[in-house]
Amino acid sequence: MIYLNYTNLDKQTQERLLSMSKKEVENLFGNQLKNYAQQQDVNYDTLLEEEAIRNLYNYDFVFNM
């Protein structure tokens, strides 16, 4: 679970969450994504960012108000 303060959803927090998600996706699926990017002639960084955004939907967020 990720604990967030409801009043602190600024751009910096959003970037931090995306960065955490990118690291998680890269650790879990990095080699598979690189192979897919090479086979499909897709930019790896773009593919990684798209998967990281999808991965954010799997997180459990807890908002403190």
C-alpha atoms as a printed R data frame, in Angstrom:
   type eleno elety resid chain resno      x      y       z
1  ATOM     1    CA   MET     A     1  0.000  0.000   0.000
2  ATOM     2    CA   ILE     A     2  1.063  3.529  -0.673
3  ATOM     3    CA   TYR     A     3  0.110  6.151   1.879
4  ATOM     4    CA   LEU     A     4 -0.535  9.624   0.523
5  ATOM     5    CA   ASN     A     5 -1.563 12.853   2.107
6  ATOM     6    CA   TYR     A     6 -4.667 14.083   0.291
7  ATOM     7    CA   THR     A     7 -3.358 17.641   0.196
8  ATOM     8    CA   ASN     A     8 -0.032 16.579  -1.347
9  ATOM     9    CA   LEU     A     9 -0.896 15.317  -4.830
10 ATOM    10    CA   ASP     A    10  1.341 17.790  -6.616
11 ATOM    11    CA   LYS     A    11  3.429 17.084  -9.714
12 ATOM    12    CA   GLN     A    12  6.456 16.038  -7.655
13 ATOM    13    CA   THR     A    13  4.427 13.348  -5.863
14 ATOM    14    CA   GLN     A    14  3.001 12.102  -9.140
15 ATOM    15    CA   GLU     A    15  6.486 11.885 -10.648
16 ATOM    16    CA   ARG     A    16  7.728  9.988  -7.587
17 ATOM    17    CA   LEU     A    17  4.891  7.461  -7.925
18 ATOM    18    CA   LEU     A    18  5.610  7.011 -11.631
19 ATOM    19    CA   SER     A    19  9.311  6.570 -10.903
20 ATOM    20    CA   MET     A    20  8.554  3.888  -8.303
21 ATOM    21    CA   SER     A    21  6.287  2.124 -10.762
22 ATOM    22    CA   LYS     A    22  8.930  2.265 -13.527
23 ATOM    23    CA   LYS     A    23 11.513  0.650 -11.245
24 ATOM    24    CA   GLU     A    24  9.066 -2.086 -10.290
25 ATOM    25    CA   VAL     A    25  8.103 -2.833 -13.894
26 ATOM    26    CA   GLU     A    26 11.731 -2.799 -14.999
27 ATOM    27    CA   ASN     A    27 12.724 -5.218 -12.245
28 ATOM    28    CA   LEU     A    28  9.867 -7.591 -13.028
29 ATOM    29    CA   PHE     A    29  9.639 -7.409 -16.823
30 ATOM    30    CA   GLY     A    30 12.728 -5.522 -18.031
31 ATOM    31    CA   ASN     A    31 14.170 -8.258 -20.232
32 ATOM    32    CA   GLN     A    32 10.803 -9.138 -21.728
33 ATOM    33    CA   LEU     A    33 10.068 -5.495 -22.520
34 ATOM    34    CA   LYS     A    34 13.496 -5.008 -24.126
35 ATOM    35    CA   ASN     A    35 12.991 -8.075 -26.326
36 ATOM    36    CA   TYR     A    36  9.511 -6.930 -27.304
37 ATOM    37    CA   ALA     A    37 10.748 -3.415 -28.082
38 ATOM    38    CA   GLN     A    38 13.492 -4.786 -30.337
39 ATOM    39    CA   GLN     A    39 11.173 -7.205 -32.137
40 ATOM    40    CA   GLN     A    40  8.434 -4.619 -32.700
41 ATOM    41    CA   ASP     A    41 10.824 -1.703 -33.355
42 ATOM    42    CA   VAL     A    42  9.332  0.334 -30.484
43 ATOM    43    CA   ASN     A    43 11.124  2.816 -28.249
44 ATOM    44    CA   TYR     A    44 11.921  0.996 -24.981
45 ATOM    45    CA   ASP     A    45 11.554  4.094 -22.778
46 ATOM    46    CA   THR     A    46  8.093  4.838 -24.172
47 ATOM    47    CA   LEU     A    47  7.039  1.237 -23.679
48 ATOM    48    CA   LEU     A    48  8.381  1.250 -20.116
49 ATOM    49    CA   GLU     A    49  6.483  4.444 -19.276
50 ATOM    50    CA   GLU     A    50  3.224  3.050 -20.678
51 ATOM    51    CA   GLU     A    51  3.606 -0.132 -18.645
52 ATOM    52    CA   ALA     A    52  4.485  1.867 -15.529
53 ATOM    53    CA   ILE     A    53  1.289  3.908 -15.902
54 ATOM    54    CA   ARG     A    54 -0.726  0.696 -16.260
55 ATOM    55    CA   ASN     A    55  1.046 -0.677 -13.206
56 ATOM    56    CA   LEU     A    56 -0.138  2.275 -11.104
57 ATOM    57    CA   TYR     A    57 -3.669  0.880 -11.347
58 ATOM    58    CA   ASN     A    58 -2.506 -2.187  -9.382
59 ATOM    59    CA   TYR     A    59 -1.385 -0.151  -6.367
60 ATOM    60    CA   ASP     A    60 -3.521  0.230  -3.279
61 ATOM    61    CA   PHE     A    61 -3.571  3.877  -2.277
62 ATOM    62    CA   VAL     A    62 -4.522  5.098   1.179
63 ATOM    63    CA   PHE     A    63 -5.351  8.769   1.493
64 ATOM    64    CA   ASN     A    64 -4.985 10.536   4.798
65 ATOM    65    CA   MET     A    65 -7.185 13.579   5.171
